[in-house]
């Protein structure tokens, strides 16, 4: 990569010595190994277990553009006069629609996942490396690329081997997958990471708004905090699992953080160098390019046939008699070789790997996780196979991080462990389906049960006596606190009933009462819920003309019960004291 940068720099440098000095300066100031911004050393920049447990990468580790940012600042000081444009300012410019998509994605993630701290400059850095900012901003007014942006087919020939997962729906290839769109998602990743950011009702990887938001959510999964360098490295490596890729994205990120500006769509600078040297890229519409720069993905020019010898060139040569070519050219197989079998090809079925019973209260995280094992027909475990876990049906239960789909690679024991489930508010059974990515194998369904929020204890928050005169109003309202195993029980459903007696829980027909919206007496309240602190404050109580001691019973989901005494008594009247006898 340093060599590539050296070649680019020499175009504008006076001498080779200048280029060498510039490369050294860039290495000292921008290399990810440098610790000036808290950045970890390159030796530490390895993907975390969570990162490698995802889909391998968002792009399938497809090729990317390796052009480095210029050395000069992206925000040069304004100068007077009409001199030439400062070198590097064009590289700093981001096409208007593309820049708008990055900033809107940052704003959306700030609301959806505030703990992620996603900067739009990271999306810009990845967009630059993956597609040259959508080929210099070749997008229409809605943000959709004017022509498809496709990576090479991932057929194992110099790239990863990923057989077709979308029947060609996104990439037009029903044999192998290809990275698609300005953020270069492979179809199997887009299937769960795709987003509809522009509100047109579809998730389109060719639309920069949809793709940028999807990339943001992808980078923010696993509760990563991108303001922490280690989490940032993990996120970038999960996008394309290459240390060189990490270093390159970090350089563009730091470059854009120093400043950038908007340029018209279609006028952005096009990169000229790719990590695969242009081999294997899918052909596409031509785009303007700097003269002398090889087109990314273009093929090498065919050598011209040798010119025939000129007559009179020093004698004649007796022509050789023609020979009959062999029926089968040597070293040429009669049929094209079949691609090598992958671990995915050997999977015959999925087995449960000891998943315990999955139960959680609404709003809580499940303590147990789903484990699935990939096996051959003979029952042998298969490692390095991608298992997709999908939450199906009408439910608001998700995986931790808010996703409904997660893809995890099996380990050496053939086991893939899904991310933890987060229960929503909808109760009942939830189905999670495990399938093999890239192979038609029967899926395996798991059932997770979401129960009502519950409390196992209730207590009054005060101890003031609850008394009232006939026909009056109780001065104090009843307030209770609900707990579950000693912890605050928030959002727990409760019922309050003025009962006949301790042994008869039916509603009383006399004594204290609540009032409904019309002011009528009611002695049972349903649909009550504790607040975020587990507190429940009942409405005011009133008394009719009946005196005596009455009972108010409060019950919650989970079996917690509290009975409170209410007293209705006439006010005591004091008789006047006898007057003193007059003194003699």
N, C-alpha and C positions, 0 to 999 in steps of 0.2 A: 504494500500500500504506500510505503514511503517512496518507493521507486515511481509509482504512478504520480504522486504529488510532485516529485522532482521533475518529471517530464512536463507536467502542466506549467510549473513555475518557470521553466527555462524559456517558454515562449515569450515571456515578457521581461526576462532578466538580461542584463548586459553580459554577464559572464557566468560560467559554471560555478564559480566561487560564491556568487550572490545566491544562487539556488541552494547551495549547500548550507549557507548561513540561514536562509529562510526556513529550510526544512528543520534545522536544529531549533530555531526559534519556535516553530509550530509544535514540535515535539515537547519542548520545555513548557509551553504555555497551555497546550490543549490536550495532551495525552491523558487518557483516563487513569494512568498509573500515578499521575501527579496528585498530591494530596492537598493542593492549595484550596480546594473547595470542599474538603471533607470527602473527596471521592476515593473509593477503595482502590487498592492496587489491582492491576490486571490479573494477577495470580488469584485474587479472591473473587473475580468476576465470573463465577460459575453459577449455572442455574440452580435454584433451590429445588428441593424435592417437589414442592408444589408446582413450580414452573415446569419441570420436566414431566409432571403428572398430568399436564393439560393435554392439548391436542398435539403436542410436540412443538408446534409453533403456529401462529395465526396464518403464516404464509406457506407452511410446509417447507420452510428453509429454502424458499425459491431464491434465485439470483436477485441482486439489488445493484443500484448505481453507487459507484465508489468514489465519485468526484468529491474532493474535500473543499471545505469553505475557504475563501480567500483569507490571506493574512491580515488585510486591512480591516478596520472597523466597519461594521455594516451601517453605521450612522456617522458619516464623515461630517466635519464641521462645514457649515455653509460658506461658500466663497463668492466673492463678487466677480462680475464679468461673465463671459460666455465661453469659458474654457471647456475642454473635453470632459466627459463624465468620469468621475473618479473610478478607477478600476475596482471591481468588486461590488459596486452599488447595484448592478443588475442581478447578481446572485442573491443579494439580500431581499430583493423585491419578491413578494408573493402575490399571485393573481388574486384579484378582488374577491371573486366568489369563493375561491379555495380558502382564503384567509378568513372570510366571514364564517365559513363552515367550521373551521377550527375554533374560532372564538365562541360560536354558539354551542359547540360541544363542550367546551370548558364550562360555560355557564350552566348547562344542563347537568353536568356531573357535580358542579358545586352544590346544587340542590339535592340531587339524588344520592350522592356519595361524598358528603363534605369531608370525610376523613381521608379521602384519597389524595386531595391536593393536586389534582391534575393541571399542569400548565399547558396552555394551547401551544406553546413553543415546542413541547414534546411531540404533539401531533404534527406540527409543521416539519420537525426534523425527520420523523418517520415518513411523512408524505414526500419529502424531498428525496430521501434515500430509496423509497419503494417505487415511485413513479415520476420523479422530477416535478412534483406538485401538479399531478394530473397532466403530464406532458406540457408543462408551461401554461396550464389553465385552459386547456382545450375542452371547455365545458359549455353547455347551453345556459340559458337564463335560470333554469331550475336546478342547475348544478350537476346534471348528468353528462358524462363524457361524450363528446361528439362521435368518437369511435371507440370500440372496446380496447381496454388495456389488459392484455393477457400475458402471463408468464409462460415459460416453456412447459410442455406437458411433463408431468412428474412420473416418468416411466422407468426410473432407476438408472438411466443412461447418463451418468454424471450428476444426477439429482436424486432426491428421495423418490422412492417408489410408492405412489399413492394411487391406487386404482379408482376408477370413477365412483363417486358417491352421490351424484345428483342427476344421473342420466343425461348429462350435458346441458342441464337447464341454465346454468350460469356461464359455463365456459364453452359450451358447444362441443364438448368432447365427451363421448359416451364410453371411452376406453380408460382414459386416465384423467386425473384432476389437474387443473391449472389454476394458478393464482389469478384473481379477478379484481379489476377496478383500481382506483387511485390509491387505495390502502392495501391492495394485493392480498385479499383474503382467499384461502382455499375454500371450495364449496362446503366441505364437511364442517369447517369452523363457522362459516357464515350461517349455516343452518341453525345454530344456537346463539351466535353472537350478533346476528344482524339486527338492525334497528330501523324504524321508520322515523327519521328526524324531521322530514319536511311535510309530514302529515298528508301524503298523497295515498295512503292506504296500502303501500307495499314497501318491502325492505329490499332495496336495490343496491348491490355492491358497486354498481357503476355510478351511483350518485354520491357526490362528495359529502353532502350533508349526512346521508345515511351512513356512509362508510366512516366518516370522522367520528360520529357518535358511537358507532359500534366499536371502533378502535379504542375510544375512551373507556367504554365499559369493559372491554377486554383487558386493558392495562390496569383497571381498578379492581379486578376480581381478587379473591383471596384476602380481602381487606388490606391490600397493600397501601402503604402511605408513601406516595411518590416524592414527598419532601425528605424522606429518609433515603440516603444513597443506596443502601443495600437493597431496599425494596424497589427502588428505581431500576437498579441493575437487573433484578429478578424479572421485573415487568418487561424490560427491553429484550432480555434474553428469551423470554417466553414468546415474543413476537417473531424473532428469528434467532435460533439457538446458535449464535456464532459470536466469538469474542471480538472478531474484527468488526462485525456488525454493531456490537455494543459500543466499541470505541468510536466508530464513525457517527452513529446517532448522537452520542454525547458531544462530539465536536460541533455538529450542526445545532444541537440544543443550546450549547453555550453561545454559539454565534448569533442565533435568533434572540437570545435573551439580551444581547447587547443592543438590539434594535432592529427594526425592519420597516418596510413601507409597502404600500399597496401599488400594484401595477395592473394595467388592464388585462382582462382575460385574454389568453392566447399569446401574450407577449413575454411570458416568463422564460428564464434561461433553461435550456434543455441540457441535461447531463450527457456525457459522451462516453463514459467508461462503466463497465459492468463487472461484477464479481466473477462472472463466467466468461469474460472477454467476448460477450455477444453471442456465444454459442447456444444454439437450441431455442432461441426465442421464437415465439410465434410471429409469423408475418402479419403486418398490419398496415394501415394507411401511413404513407410517408409523412414525416414532419420536418419542418425546416431545421437545419443543423449547420453548425459552423463548418465551412469548407475544410476538407482535410480530416474531419472527425469521423471515425467509423460509426455507422448507425448501430445502435444497440440492437442485438439480435440479428443483424445482417450476416449474410454468408460471405465467405472469402471470394474474391473475384477468381474466375477460372483462368488458368494460364493459357495464353494464346498458343495455338499449334506452331511448331517450328516452321520457319519459312523454307520453301524448297531451295535446293542448291542452285546457284546461278550457273547457266551454261558457260563453258569455257573456263571453269575454275580450276584447271590443272589436271586434265585427263578425264576419262570417262570411267564410270564404274558399271560393271556388268550387273544388271538387275537380277536379284534372286528370284527363283520360281516361287509362286505363291504356295503357301502351305495350307492344308485343310485344318481348320481349328477343331480341337477336340469337342466331342458332343457336350461334355460337361466341363466348364472351365475348372482348372485345378484350384484347390483351396476354396471353392465356392459351394456351399451347401445347397442341396436341392430344395430345401424348404427353409424359410427364415427361422432362426432359433427362437424358442419360446422364452419369455422372460423368466428369470429365476423365481422359484416359489418363495413367498414371504411367510413370516409367522402367521399373518392373517389368513393365508390360504389353507393353513393346516387346522384351523379351528373348526370343530365339528359341532360343539354345543357349549352352552354356558351352565354352570352349576353355582348354587348358593355356597358361599364360603364361610358359613357360620354366622350369618346375620342374626342378631338377637331380635326380640320383639321390639318394634318401633312404636313408641307411644310418647306423646308430649302434650302438655296443656297448651291451649291457644296462646300465641304470643311468645312461647318459650322455644329454646333450641332443643332439638332431639339429642339425647346423650349418646345414643347408639348410632352407628353408621352402617350403610349398606356395603357388603363385600361380595364380589362376584369373581368366580374363577373361570378362565377360558381353558377348554380342554380339547384334545384331539379325540378321534373316534375311539382310540384305545384308552382314553382317560388320562393321558399325559398332559401336564400343565404346559401352557403356551405363554411365554413372556413377550413383551414388547408388542402387545396388541392393544389397539385403542377401543375402549368400551365407552359407549355413550349412555349416560343416565338421563332419562327424560321424565319430568313430572307431567302426567297426563290428567285430563279432566278439568272440571271447573273448580279450581281451588286457588287460594292465595298463599299456600305453602310454597316455599322456594328453597333453594340451596342457600347457604350462607353467602351473602354478597348480592342476593336478589335475583339470581338467575334461575331459570326453570330447566336448563339443560347444562350438563357438565360432561366433559370427555376426559377420561383418565386412562393412562397406559398401565397395562398389567406389569407386575414386577417379575422377578425371576421365578417366583412360585406360581405365576399365572394369575395372580389376584389383583384386582383393581378395587380400591376403596373409594366410594363416592364422597364428595364433600358433605359436611354435616347439613342436615335439614333444619330449616327454620319454620316453625309452625305459624300459620296465619291465624286469622280470626274465625274462618269458616271451620266448623267442626265436622267430624266424620272421618271416613277412610279416604286415604290418598294413595294413588297408584304411582309407583316409580318403576319405569321399564328400562331394563339394561339390554343393549343391543351391541353387536360388533360392527364397528365402522368399516365399511368397504367389503362386507361379506354378508350374503343372505343366509343368516342363521336365525332360528327361532329365538325371539326375545325372552327374557326372564322377568316376570313381574314380582314386585315387592309391595306389601301393604303397610302403610304408615297411618296410625290413628291419631287424630287431633281431638282432644277432649276439651270440655268446657273449662274455663278458668275456675279454680276451686279455692276454698279456704277451709281450714280445719279448726280455727279458733276465732271467736268474737269477744270483744271486751268494750265496755263503755269508756269513753275518753274523759268523763267527769263523774263525780259522785254526788252531785246535788240531788236532793230529794225532788221527786216529780209529783207535785200536788196541785190541786185546782179546786176552786169552789164550784158548786153546781151551776151549770149554765155559763161557766166562764172559760178562760183560755189558760192553758199551761204556760208558765213563765219560761220554762227551759225546754229546748228541743233536744230530742234524743240523738246522740252521735256515737257511733261505734267504729272500731278499727278491726279490720280483718287481716289475719295472717295465715300463712301456709308453711308448716315446718319452721316456724319462727321468722320467716321472711314476709315482707309486705305482700299482701294479696290484692293486686290492683285489677280492676275490670271484672270483678267477680259479681255474678248475678245474685240478687237477694230479694227476699219477700218479707214484708212486715204485716203481721196480722194481730188484731186485738181479739184474743181467744177467750172462750167461756171459762176454762179452768185449766190447771196444769195437766189434767188427765183428758181434757176435751179440747183438741186444737181447732175446733170449728170456730168460725167468726162469731163474735158476740153480737147481739142485736140491741144492746143498750150499753150505757156507760160512755167512756171516751171515744172519740172518732177523729178521723182526718176529714178534710174537705176536698172535693174534686174541683175541676175548673169552673163548674157551675155553682159552687158553694154548697153542694149537697153532701150529706154525711156518708163516708165510706170507711169501712173498718178493715180492708185488706188492700195493700199496695203491692203491685208486682212490677217487674221490669226495672227494678232498682239495680244500681251497679256502684261498686266502690270506685273511688277516684285513684289517681296515680299514687297516692300515699296510702291506699288501702282504707280510706275513710268513707263513711256513709253517714250523712246527716239527714234525718227524716224531717218531713214538713211539720208544721205546728200541729199540736193536738188541742182538741176542744172537749168540753164535757157537757153532757145533757143534765137533766135534773136528778139522775140516779146517783146516789152516794155509795161509797164502799171502796174496796180495793180491787183493782183490775189488773190484767196481765197483757203485756205486749210482747209477742214472740217474733224474733228476727231469725230467719234461716238463710243459708247460702248454699250454692252449689259446692259439693264436697262434704256436706254434713255438719258444718258449723252451726250452732244454735245458741241463742242468748234470749233469756226471758227477763223482762224488766217490769217492776211493779209501779203502778200508777194509783194515786190516791185522790178520790173526790170526796171532800168533806166540807160541811158548812162552816163558816168562820165562827170561832168561839166568841160568845158575847159575855162580858163581865157585868155582874149585878152591882148596883151602887152600894158602897159601904155605908152602914148606919151612921147617922150623924151623932156627934158627941153630945152627951147630956149637958144641959147648961149647969154651970157651977152654982153652988149654993151662994 
